[in-house]
Amino acid sequence: MVTVRAPATSANLGSGFDVFGAALTRPADVVTVEKAAETTIEVTGVGAQYIPEDPEKNTVGAVVDALDAPARIHIDKGVRPASGLGSSAASAAGAAVALNRLYDRGLSRSELVPIAAEGEAVVSGVAHSDNVAPSILGGFTVTTTEGTHAVDASIPLVVCLPDVAVSTRDARRVVPETASMEQLVETVGNAATLAVGMCRSDPDLVGAGMSDPVVTPERARLITGYDDVREAAFDAGAAGVTVSGAGPAILAVCRAGRRRSVAGAMLDAFSAAGIEARAYQTRIGRGSTILDA
């Protein structure tokens, strides 16, 4: 038996659409696997009733096939589905790390990233790595067709998750198909600033580099109260605010000592809009961790 804790993640970070990602210290999924002749999946935890246990329809089933590693699999969900926090990616990442150890496949963490991404295709229709990469590797990640690079960073964060759902498929439908040269230049400059900020663990630089004139404004329209929550976070001392992944979670980069006030301000703003929400005071953290083997 192998048990793995796989962290939630935030993808895009504003200016890094389909490229940037970050592992969060909380929340997380816990995936336990045991060898078996035939794969079965049991799901418990937050939102478990919405997650299929059929291996053909669960992200973990694709990982099992890719590793040729049939198993009895239990997923204890800590990352709510349709949250913008890499819920399906956490399960796929945890399963990839656990099954690699259980069957002694000998693959590196980097080699497991594209395998876990195949699980993502079950949910979103496309094998993106921007969530599975940080969930496996940890830290801040940059993923391209050539591979993934990870950087350890120490950045305080708040993730505010409203009690509404935005599917990845719906969020992709609103992404503009074109961008102006001015928008392209602005986005590249912001993404470069964010990357430098991560390398320096500088929340002010990271926050300044999160602005995105193309994708984020369209996805923000799917989140009731987004503008007020964003403004409240900045007023409380956030260095940067954006949509986490496909949403509806909202990510705020915080200066030291400001997480509690930022979290409270974001919750109050959602409450004023008539929406219940939960705030996680977190930071960039480690990737999937083997708890028991």
ZADO-1210 file (C-alpha; in nm, 4 decimals, padded with zeros to 6 digits):
<atoms>
<atom x="00.0000" y="00.0000" z="00.0000" code="MET" pos="1"/>
<atom x="00.1205" y="00.3527" z="-00.0823" code="VAL" pos="2"/>
<atom x="-00.0420" y="00.6761" z="00.0359" code="THR" pos="3"/>
<atom x="00.0382" y="01.0146" z="-00.1184" code="VAL" pos="4"/>
<atom x="-00.0688" y="01.3684" z="-00.0268" code="ARG" pos="5"/>
<atom x="-00.1136" y="01.5702" z="-00.3472" code="ALA" pos="6"/>
<atom x="-00.1521" y="01.9482" z="-00.3092" code="PRO" pos="7"/>
<atom x="-00.4010" y="02.1831" z="-00.4676" code="ALA" pos="8"/>
<atom x="-00.2547" y="02.4148" z="-00.7274" code="THR" pos="9"/>
<atom x="-00.3192" y="02.7479" z="-00.8920" code="SER" pos="10"/>
<atom x="-00.2611" y="02.7652" z="-01.2666" code="ALA" pos="11"/>
<atom x="-00.2043" y="03.0611" z="-01.4994" code="ASN" pos="12"/>
<atom x="-00.1380" y="03.3125" z="-01.2161" code="LEU" pos="13"/>
<atom x="-00.2879" y="03.5752" z="-01.4446" code="GLY" pos="14"/>
<atom x="-00.0228" y="03.6427" z="-01.7064" code="SER" pos="15"/>
<atom x="00.0977" y="03.2828" z="-01.7548" code="GLY" pos="16"/>
<atom x="-00.2029" y="03.1221" z="-01.9258" code="PHE" pos="17"/>
<atom x="-00.1487" y="02.7449" z="-01.9713" code="ASP" pos="18"/>
<atom x="00.2177" y="02.7904" z="-01.8717" code="VAL" pos="19"/>
<atom x="00.2519" y="02.8986" z="-01.5059" code="PHE" pos="20"/>
<atom x="00.1458" y="02.7008" z="-01.2006" code="GLY" pos="21"/>
<atom x="00.2080" y="02.6924" z="-00.8277" code="ALA" pos="22"/>
<atom x="00.1651" y="02.4277" z="-00.5585" code="ALA" pos="23"/>
<atom x="-00.0272" y="02.5345" z="-00.2482" code="LEU" pos="24"/>
<atom x="00.0360" y="02.4143" z="00.1059" code="THR" pos="25"/>
<atom x="-00.3396" y="02.3616" z="00.1456" code="ARG" pos="26"/>
<atom x="-00.5854" y="02.2142" z="00.0609" code="PRO" pos="27"/>
<atom x="-00.4822" y="01.8703" z="-00.0703" code="ALA" pos="28"/>
<atom x="-00.6055" y="01.5271" z="-00.1807" code="ASP" pos="29"/>
<atom x="-00.4860" y="01.2047" z="-00.0200" code="VAL" pos="30"/>
<atom x="-00.4572" y="00.9075" z="-00.2582" code="VAL" pos="31"/>
<atom x="-00.4041" y="00.5496" z="-00.1378" code="THR" pos="32"/>
<atom x="-00.3285" y="00.2623" z="-00.3771" code="VAL" pos="33"/>
<atom x="-00.2986" y="-00.1144" z="-00.3380" code="GLU" pos="34"/>
<atom x="-00.2099" y="-00.3696" z="-00.6056" code="LYS" pos="35"/>
<atom x="-00.5082" y="-00.5491" z="-00.7573" code="ALA" pos="36"/>
<atom x="-00.5953" y="-00.7564" z="-01.0631" code="ALA" pos="37"/>
<atom x="-00.8545" y="-00.4985" z="-01.1693" code="GLU" pos="38"/>
<atom x="-00.8724" y="-00.1263" z="-01.0992" code="THR" pos="39"/>
<atom x="-01.1427" y="00.0052" z="-00.8691" code="THR" pos="40"/>
<atom x="-01.1808" y="00.3615" z="-00.7434" code="ILE" pos="41"/>
<atom x="-01.3485" y="00.4874" z="-00.4272" code="GLU" pos="42"/>
<atom x="-01.3887" y="00.8615" z="-00.3679" code="VAL" pos="43"/>
<atom x="-01.4677" y="01.0291" z="-00.0358" code="THR" pos="44"/>
<atom x="-01.4358" y="01.3834" z="00.0934" code="GLY" pos="45"/>
<atom x="-01.5473" y="01.7217" z="-00.0374" code="VAL" pos="46"/>
<atom x="-01.7541" y="01.6992" z="-00.3540" code="GLY" pos="47"/>
<atom x="-01.7124" y="01.3210" z="-00.3745" code="ALA" pos="48"/>
<atom x="-02.0722" y="01.2820" z="-00.4925" code="GLN" pos="49"/>
<atom x="-01.9861" y="01.4652" z="-00.8143" code="TYR" pos="50"/>
<atom x="-01.6814" y="01.2566" z="-00.9041" code="ILE" pos="51"/>
<atom x="-01.7253" y="00.9374" z="-01.1106" code="PRO" pos="52"/>
<atom x="-01.5724" y="00.6198" z="-00.9707" code="GLU" pos="53"/>
<atom x="-01.5682" y="00.4500" z="-01.3099" code="ASP" pos="54"/>
<atom x="-01.1978" y="00.4276" z="-01.4106" code="PRO" pos="55"/>
<atom x="-01.2933" y="00.5237" z="-01.7664" code="GLU" pos="56"/>
<atom x="-01.4342" y="00.8560" z="-01.6435" code="LYS" pos="57"/>
<atom x="-01.1999" y="00.9393" z="-01.3558" code="ASN" pos="58"/>
<atom x="-00.8640" y="01.1144" z="-01.4104" code="THR" pos="59"/>
<atom x="-00.6907" y="00.8399" z="-01.2169" code="VAL" pos="60"/>
<atom x="-00.8011" y="00.5711" z="-01.4646" code="GLY" pos="61"/>
<atom x="-00.5907" y="00.7239" z="-01.7420" code="ALA" pos="62"/>
<atom x="-00.2889" y="00.7271" z="-01.5104" code="VAL" pos="63"/>
<atom x="-00.3413" y="00.3598" z="-01.4287" code="VAL" pos="64"/>
<atom x="-00.3484" y="00.2766" z="-01.7998" code="ASP" pos="65"/>
<atom x="-00.0381" y="00.4809" z="-01.8772" code="ALA" pos="66"/>
<atom x="00.1618" y="00.3108" z="-01.6024" code="LEU" pos="67"/>
<atom x="00.0032" y="-00.0324" z="-01.6566" code="ASP" pos="68"/>
<atom x="-00.0566" y="-00.0419" z="-01.2823" code="ALA" pos="69"/>
<atom x="-00.3983" y="-00.1813" z="-01.1838" code="PRO" pos="70"/>
<atom x="-00.4915" y="-00.1059" z="-00.8242" code="ALA" pos="71"/>
<atom x="-00.7564" y="-00.0513" z="-00.5627" code="ARG" pos="72"/>
<atom x="-00.7543" y="00.3262" z="-00.5311" code="ILE" pos="73"/>
<atom x="-00.9041" y="00.5439" z="-00.2604" code="HIS" pos="74"/>
<atom x="-00.9166" y="00.9200" z="-00.3133" code="ILE" pos="75"/>
<atom x="-00.9941" y="01.1373" z="-00.0111" code="ASP" pos="76"/>
<atom x="-01.0812" y="01.4718" z="-00.1692" code="LYS" pos="77"/>
<atom x="-00.9634" y="01.7841" z="00.0056" code="GLY" pos="78"/>
<atom x="-00.9701" y="01.9892" z="-00.3155" code="VAL" pos="79"/>
<atom x="-01.3249" y="02.0671" z="-00.4242" code="ARG" pos="80"/>
<atom x="-01.4145" y="01.9831" z="-00.7863" code="PRO" pos="81"/>
<atom x="-01.4791" y="02.2782" z="-01.0200" code="ALA" pos="82"/>
<atom x="-01.2901" y="02.5122" z="-00.7889" code="SER" pos="83"/>
<atom x="-01.0025" y="02.6434" z="-01.0002" code="GLY" pos="84"/>
<atom x="-00.7590" y="02.4766" z="-00.7600" code="LEU" pos="85"/>
<atom x="-00.6567" y="02.1781" z="-00.9711" code="GLY" pos="86"/>
<atom x="-00.8909" y="01.9237" z="-00.8140" code="SER" pos="87"/>
<atom x="-00.8675" y="01.6667" z="-01.0925" code="SER" pos="88"/>
<atom x="-00.4949" y="01.7333" z="-01.1252" code="ALA" pos="89"/>
<atom x="-00.4324" y="01.6626" z="-00.7565" code="ALA" pos="90"/>
<atom x="-00.5954" y="01.3203" z="-00.7856" code="SER" pos="91"/>
<atom x="-00.4039" y="01.2395" z="-01.1053" code="ALA" pos="92"/>
<atom x="-00.0743" y="01.3627" z="-00.9615" code="ALA" pos="93"/>
<atom x="-00.1188" y="01.1710" z="-00.6376" code="GLY" pos="94"/>
<atom x="-00.2065" y="00.8532" z="-00.8263" code="ALA" pos="95"/>
<atom x="00.0933" y="00.8889" z="-01.0597" code="ALA" pos="96"/>
<atom x="00.3379" y="00.9285" z="-00.7715" code="VAL" pos="97"/>
<atom x="00.1761" y="00.6500" z="-00.5677" code="ALA" pos="98"/>
<atom x="00.1518" y="00.3963" z="-00.8512" code="LEU" pos="99"/>
<atom x="00.5060" y="00.4708" z="-00.9660" code="ASN" pos="100"/>
<atom x="00.6252" y="00.3756" z="-00.6170" code="ARG" pos="101"/>
<atom x="00.3831" y="00.0830" z="-00.5720" code="LEU" pos="102"/>
<atom x="00.4937" y="-00.0838" z="-00.8960" code="TYR" pos="103"/>
<atom x="00.8533" y="00.0375" z="-00.8760" code="ASP" pos="104"/>
<atom x="00.8363" y="00.1889" z="-01.2252" code="ARG" pos="105"/>
<atom x="01.1417" y="00.4038" z="-01.1534" code="GLY" pos="106"/>
<atom x="01.0175" y="00.7156" z="-01.3315" code="LEU" pos="107"/>
<atom x="01.1373" y="01.0578" z="-01.2227" code="SER" pos="108"/>
<atom x="00.8951" y="01.3229" z="-01.1002" code="ARG" pos="109"/>
<atom x="00.9414" y="01.5113" z="-01.4292" code="SER" pos="110"/>
<atom x="00.8606" y="01.1962" z="-01.6278" code="GLU" pos="111"/>
<atom x="00.5387" y="01.1556" z="-01.4291" code="LEU" pos="112"/>
<atom x="00.4087" y="01.5000" z="-01.5306" code="VAL" pos="113"/>
<atom x="00.2914" y="01.4074" z="-01.8856" code="PRO" pos="114"/>
<atom x="00.1455" y="01.0821" z="-01.7514" code="ILE" pos="115"/>
<atom x="-00.0651" y="01.2685" z="-01.4956" code="ALA" pos="116"/>
<atom x="-00.1615" y="01.5187" z="-01.7656" code="ALA" pos="117"/>
<atom x="-00.3292" y="01.2368" z="-01.9584" code="GLU" pos="118"/>
<atom x="-00.5658" y="01.2105" z="-01.6638" code="GLY" pos="119"/>
<atom x="-00.6492" y="01.5796" z="-01.6995" code="GLU" pos="120"/>
<atom x="-00.7668" y="01.5138" z="-02.0549" code="ALA" pos="121"/>
<atom x="-01.0480" y="01.2992" z="-01.9149" code="VAL" pos="122"/>
<atom x="-01.1993" y="01.6068" z="-01.7470" code="VAL" pos="123"/>
<atom x="-01.1022" y="01.9034" z="-01.9648" code="SER" pos="124"/>
<atom x="-01.0591" y="01.7304" z="-02.2999" code="GLY" pos="125"/>
<atom x="-00.6953" y="01.8437" z="-02.3283" code="VAL" pos="126"/>
<atom x="-00.3823" y="01.7021" z="-02.1590" code="ALA" pos="127"/>
<atom x="-00.2616" y="02.0228" z="-01.9949" code="HIS" pos="128"/>
<atom x="00.0247" y="02.0085" z="-01.7438" code="SER" pos="129"/>
<atom x="-00.0075" y="02.3502" z="-01.5768" code="ASP" pos="130"/>
<atom x="-00.1810" y="02.1979" z="-01.2722" code="ASN" pos="131"/>
<atom x="-00.0309" y="01.8494" z="-01.2546" code="VAL" pos="132"/>
<atom x="00.3249" y="01.9836" z="-01.2840" code="ALA" pos="133"/>
<atom x="00.3220" y="02.1860" z="-00.9597" code="PRO" pos="134"/>
<atom x="00.1161" y="01.9190" z="-00.7825" code="SER" pos="135"/>
<atom x="00.3913" y="01.6655" z="-00.8559" code="ILE" pos="136"/>
<atom x="00.7030" y="01.8853" z="-00.8484" code="LEU" pos="137"/>
<atom x="00.6031" y="02.1587" z="-00.6032" code="GLY" pos="138"/>
<atom x="00.6999" y="02.5261" z="-00.6091" code="GLY" pos="139"/>
<atom x="00.6409" y="02.7601" z="-00.9036" code="PHE" pos="140"/>
<atom x="00.6406" y="02.5811" z="-01.2387" code="THR" pos="141"/>
<atom x="00.6783" y="02.6868" z="-01.6009" code="VAL" pos="142"/>
<atom x="00.5467" y="02.4265" z="-01.8455" code="THR" pos="143"/>
<atom x="00.5955" y="02.4298" z="-02.2237" code="THR" pos="144"/>
<atom x="00.5901" y="02.1669" z="-02.4956" code="THR" pos="145"/>
<atom x="00.9603" y="02.1145" z="-02.4218" code="GLU" pos="146"/>
<atom x="00.9037" y="02.0220" z="-02.0567" code="GLY" pos="147"/>
<atom x="00.8657" y="02.1748" z="-01.7117" code="THR" pos="148"/>
<atom x="01.0941" y="02.3845" z="-01.4942" code="HIS" pos="149"/>
<atom x="01.0269" y="02.4253" z="-01.1224" code="ALA" pos="150"/>
<atom x="01.1531" y="02.6916" z="-00.8822" code="VAL" pos="151"/>
<atom x="01.1189" y="02.6910" z="-00.5046" code="ASP" pos="152"/>
<atom x="00.9563" y="03.0122" z="-00.3895" code="ALA" pos="153"/>
<atom x="00.8328" y="03.1458" z="-00.0570" code="SER" pos="154"/>
<atom x="00.5263" y="03.3572" z="-00.1331" code="ILE" pos="155"/>
<atom x="00.2330" y="03.4054" z="00.1102" code="PRO" pos="156"/>
<atom x="-00.1041" y="03.3500" z="-00.0583" code="LEU" pos="157"/>
<atom x="-00.4753" y="03.3594" z="00.0100" code="VAL" pos="158"/>
<atom x="-00.7179" y="03.1561" z="-00.1970" code="VAL" pos="159"/>
<atom x="-01.0826" y="03.2507" z="-00.1597" code="CYS" pos="160"/>
<atom x="-01.3251" y="02.9896" z="-00.2907" code="LEU" pos="161"/>
<atom x="-01.6907" y="03.0939" z="-00.3346" code="PRO" pos="162"/>
<atom x="-01.9719" y="02.8415" z="-00.3103" code="ASP" pos="163"/>
<atom x="-02.0318" y="02.8441" z="-00.6857" code="VAL" pos="164"/>
<atom x="-01.8902" y="02.6282" z="-00.9640" code="ALA" pos="165"/>
<atom x="-01.7168" y="02.7140" z="-01.2911" code="VAL" pos="166"/>
<atom x="-01.6269" y="02.4193" z="-01.5147" code="SER" pos="167"/>
<atom x="-01.2956" y="02.4137" z="-01.6981" code="THR" pos="168"/>
<atom x="-01.4779" y="02.3565" z="-02.0265" code="ARG" pos="169"/>
<atom x="-01.6976" y="02.6645" z="-01.9732" code="ASP" pos="170"/>
<atom x="-01.3983" y="02.8760" z="-01.8735" code="ALA" pos="171"/>
<atom x="-01.2154" y="02.7736" z="-02.1903" code="ARG" pos="172"/>
<atom x="-01.5069" y="02.8742" z="-02.4088" code="ARG" pos="173"/>
<atom x="-01.4697" y="03.2402" z="-02.3063" code="VAL" pos="174"/>
<atom x="-01.0967" y="03.2623" z="-02.3830" code="VAL" pos="175"/>
<atom x="-01.0450" y="03.5089" z="-02.6723" code="PRO" pos="176"/>
<atom x="-00.9027" y="03.3603" z="-02.9911" code="GLU" pos="177"/>
<atom x="-00.6972" y="03.6709" z="-03.0741" code="THR" pos="178"/>
<atom x="-00.5046" y="03.9435" z="-02.8929" code="ALA" pos="179"/>
<atom x="-00.3633" y="04.2763" z="-03.0032" code="SER" pos="180"/>
<atom x="00.0087" y="04.3445" z="-03.0237" code="MET" pos="181"/>
<atom x="-00.0256" y="04.5835" z="-02.7285" code="GLU" pos="182"/>
<atom x="-00.1926" y="04.3125" z="-02.5202" code="GLN" pos="183"/>
<atom x="00.0740" y="04.0614" z="-02.6202" code="LEU" pos="184"/>
<atom x="00.3585" y="04.2924" z="-02.5187" code="VAL" pos="185"/>
<atom x="00.1892" y="04.3766" z="-02.1888" code="GLU" pos="186"/>
<atom x="00.1293" y="04.0109" z="-02.1062" code="THR" pos="187"/>
<atom x="00.4849" y="03.9030" z="-02.1895" code="VAL" pos="188"/>
<atom x="00.6265" y="04.1843" z="-01.9769" code="GLY" pos="189"/>
<atom x="00.4019" y="04.0951" z="-01.6843" code="ASN" pos="190"/>
<atom x="00.4812" y="03.7243" z="-01.7098" code="ALA" pos="191"/>
<atom x="00.8544" y="03.7989" z="-01.7091" code="ALA" pos="192"/>
<atom x="00.8120" y="04.0222" z="-01.4041" code="THR" pos="193"/>
<atom x="00.6197" y="03.7503" z="-01.2222" code="LEU" pos="194"/>
<atom x="00.8856" y="03.4893" z="-01.2994" code="ALA" pos="195"/>
<atom x="01.1617" y="03.7147" z="-01.1659" code="VAL" pos="196"/>
<atom x="00.9516" y="03.7757" z="-00.8555" code="GLY" pos="197"/>
<atom x="00.9149" y="03.4027" z="-00.7965" code="MET" pos="198"/>
<atom x="01.2906" y="03.3497" z="-00.8290" code="CYS" pos="199"/>
<atom x="01.3434" y="03.6246" z="-00.5704" code="ARG" pos="200"/>
<atom x="01.0450" y="03.5246" z="-00.3506" code="SER" pos="201"/>
<atom x="00.9307" y="03.8852" z="-00.3846" code="ASP" pos="202"/>
<atom x="00.5509" y="03.9175" z="-00.3441" code="PRO" pos="203"/>
<atom x="00.5461" y="04.2738" z="-00.4771" code="ASP" pos="204"/>
<atom x="00.7071" y="04.1695" z="-00.8056" code="LEU" pos="205"/>
<atom x="00.4868" y="03.8621" z="-00.8323" code="VAL" pos="206"/>
<atom x="00.1762" y="04.0692" z="-00.7684" code="GLY" pos="207"/>
<atom x="00.2790" y="04.3320" z="-01.0227" code="ALA" pos="208"/>
<atom x="00.3319" y="04.0609" z="-01.2831" code="GLY" pos="209"/>
<atom x="-00.0069" y="03.8910" z="-01.2420" code="MET" pos="210"/>
<atom x="-00.2031" y="04.1427" z="-01.4490" code="SER" pos="211"/>
<atom x="-00.3433" y="03.9966" z="-01.7708" code="ASP" pos="212"/>
<atom x="-00.5470" y="04.1990" z="-02.0227" code="PRO" pos="213"/>
<atom x="-00.6659" y="03.9042" z="-02.2336" code="VAL" pos="214"/>
<atom x="-00.7903" y="03.5931" z="-02.0507" code="VAL" pos="215"/>
<atom x="-00.8548" y="03.7012" z="-01.6914" code="THR" pos="216"/>
<atom x="-01.1120" y="03.9750" z="-01.7670" code="PRO" pos="217"/>
<atom x="-01.3257" y="03.7261" z="-01.9602" code="GLU" pos="218"/>
<atom x="-01.3070" y="03.4572" z="-01.6923" code="ARG" pos="219"/>
<atom x="-01.3709" y="03.7121" z="-01.4152" code="ALA" pos="220"/>
<atom x="-01.7140" y="03.7770" z="-01.5656" code="ARG" pos="221"/>
<atom x="-01.8109" y="03.4196" z="-01.4757" code="LEU" pos="222"/>
<atom x="-01.7507" y="03.4918" z="-01.1039" code="ILE" pos="223"/>
<atom x="-02.0198" y="03.6932" z="-00.9275" code="THR" pos="224"/>
<atom x="-01.8620" y="03.9619" z="-00.7102" code="GLY" pos="225"/>
<atom x="-01.5121" y="03.9282" z="-00.8578" code="TYR" pos="226"/>
<atom x="-01.4425" y="04.3004" z="-00.8968" code="ASP" pos="227"/>
<atom x="-01.5515" y="04.3821" z="-00.5415" code="ASP" pos="228"/>
<atom x="-01.3519" y="04.0909" z="-00.3963" code="VAL" pos="229"/>
<atom x="-01.0443" y="04.1961" z="-00.5918" code="ARG" pos="230"/>
<atom x="-01.0735" y="04.5557" z="-00.4745" code="GLU" pos="231"/>
<atom x="-01.1261" y="04.4460" z="-00.1124" code="ALA" pos="232"/>
<atom x="-00.8135" y="04.2285" z="-00.1264" code="ALA" pos="233"/>
<atom x="-00.6014" y="04.5171" z="-00.2545" code="PHE" pos="234"/>
<atom x="-00.7435" y="04.7506" z="00.0098" code="ASP" pos="235"/>
<atom x="-00.6435" y="04.4953" z="00.2750" code="ALA" pos="236"/>
<atom x="-00.2847" y="04.4819" z="00.1514" code="GLY" pos="237"/>
<atom x="-00.2696" y="04.2257" z="-00.1281" code="ALA" pos="238"/>
<atom x="00.0158" y="04.2703" z="-00.3770" code="ALA" pos="239"/>
<atom x="-00.1731" y="04.1055" z="-00.6632" code="GLY" pos="240"/>
<atom x="-00.5086" y="03.9388" z="-00.7321" code="VAL" pos="241"/>
<atom x="-00.6297" y="03.7161" z="-01.0150" code="THR" pos="242"/>
<atom x="-00.8548" y="03.4248" z="-01.1031" code="VAL" pos="243"/>
<atom x="-00.7076" y="03.0929" z="-00.9920" code="SER" pos="244"/>
<atom x="-00.7029" y="02.8601" z="-01.2906" code="GLY" pos="245"/>
<atom x="-01.0452" y="02.8446" z="-01.4505" code="ALA" pos="246"/>
<atom x="-01.2063" y="02.9859" z="-01.1349" code="GLY" pos="247"/>
<atom x="-01.4153" y="03.0496" z="-00.9354" code="PRO" pos="248"/>
<atom x="-01.1392" y="03.0584" z="-00.6727" code="ALA" pos="249"/>
<atom x="-00.9619" y="03.3937" z="-00.6496" code="ILE" pos="250"/>
<atom x="-00.5893" y="03.4040" z="-00.5720" code="LEU" pos="251"/>
<atom x="-00.4280" y="03.6875" z="-00.3793" code="ALA" pos="252"/>
<atom x="-00.0528" y="03.7305" z="-00.3385" code="VAL" pos="253"/>
<atom x="00.0168" y="03.8782" z="00.0048" code="CYS" pos="254"/>
<atom x="00.2914" y="04.0661" z="00.1758" code="ARG" pos="255"/>
<atom x="00.4229" y="03.9207" z="00.5026" code="ALA" pos="256"/>
<atom x="00.1720" y="03.9418" z="00.7851" code="GLY" pos="257"/>
<atom x="-00.1217" y="04.0416" z="00.5650" code="ARG" pos="258"/>
<atom x="-00.2837" y="03.7058" z="00.4887" code="ARG" pos="259"/>
<atom x="-00.5425" y="03.7185" z="00.7674" code="ARG" pos="260"/>
<atom x="-00.6638" y="04.0677" z="00.6819" code="SER" pos="261"/>
<atom x="-00.6740" y="03.9891" z="00.3098" code="VAL" pos="262"/>
<atom x="-00.8672" y="03.6660" z="00.3698" code="ALA" pos="263"/>
<atom x="-01.1193" y="03.8454" z="00.5904" code="GLY" pos="264"/>
<atom x="-01.1695" y="04.1245" z="00.3384" code="ALA" pos="265"/>
<atom x="-01.2292" y="03.8806" z="00.0526" code="MET" pos="266"/>
<atom x="-01.4802" y="03.6804" z="00.2567" code="LEU" pos="267"/>
<atom x="-01.6637" y="03.9978" z="00.3565" code="ASP" pos="268"/>
<atom x="-01.6854" y="04.1091" z="-00.0066" code="ALA" pos="269"/>
<atom x="-01.8312" y="03.7778" z="-00.1182" code="PHE" pos="270"/>
<atom x="-02.0745" y="03.7895" z="00.1742" code="SER" pos="271"/>
<atom x="-02.1880" y="04.1353" z="00.0676" code="ALA" pos="272"/>
<atom x="-02.2666" y="03.9858" z="-00.2741" code="ALA" pos="273"/>
<atom x="-02.4774" y="03.7173" z="-00.1069" code="GLY" pos="274"/>
<atom x="-02.2262" y="03.4391" z="-00.1690" code="ILE" pos="275"/>
<atom x="-02.0805" y="03.2035" z="00.0894" code="GLU" pos="276"/>
<atom x="-01.7082" y="03.1432" z="00.0539" code="ALA" pos="277"/>
<atom x="-01.4100" y="02.9831" z="00.2220" code="ARG" pos="278"/>
<atom x="-01.0620" y="03.1315" z="00.2450" code="ALA" pos="279"/>
<atom x="-00.7379" y="02.9326" z="00.2663" code="TYR" pos="280"/>
<atom x="-00.4389" y="03.1132" z="00.4121" code="GLN" pos="281"/>
<atom x="-00.1647" y="02.9286" z="00.2299" code="THR" pos="282"/>
<atom x="00.1632" y="02.9756" z="00.0434" code="ARG" pos="283"/>
<atom x="00.3656" y="02.8141" z="-00.2355" code="ILE" pos="284"/>
<atom x="00.4617" y="02.4704" z="-00.1087" code="GLY" pos="285"/>
<atom x="00.5881" y="02.1203" z="-00.1789" code="ARG" pos="286"/>
<atom x="00.4702" y="01.8782" z="-00.4416" code="GLY" pos="287"/>
<atom x="00.3157" y="01.5353" z="-00.3855" code="SER" pos="288"/>
<atom x="00.4475" y="01.3715" z="-00.0702" code="THR" pos="289"/>
<atom x="00.4587" y="00.9982" z="00.0042" code="ILE" pos="290"/>
<atom x="00.3051" y="00.9524" z="00.3497" code="LEU" pos="291"/>
<atom x="00.3129" y="00.5743" z="00.3787" code="ASP" pos="292"/>
<atom x="00.4646" y="00.3001" z="00.1685" code="ALA" pos="293"/>
</atoms>
